Amino acid sequence: MTQRHIATVQPLPSSILHNSAAVRSQHTRAATKIAVQFMSRKLRSFNRRTVVGVTPDIA
């Protein structure tokens, strides 16, 4: 599964890209969102494995 990461909603010219605080904050928000999604997937996976491992012991 290949993911395409897009940091900005609207593409910007490269001259603006490297010197605008607004663009930097937009990239930071996008990177934070990607990191949170990654951690959520990892935690969900861990919780699923934990539930599967505990359920047979209870029964």
Steps between C-alpha positions, in 0.01 A plus 500: 500500500663820384404828661546835336577763759392850407608764747302792362141518388583733214833470317721805547785638291839392634607862553233532771543150632823552693458842656142530616411437864144415396624233259739360759219475752281333236774241438537452876127442540502249214801317644336492843181361350694225322686413821177484700340275239806273509490472880125439494546212256777352717293528818194351330710208376651450847155509663363246251790262569453545875127424482562191284768380743286553813163370374588124494629520862168638623290232324 
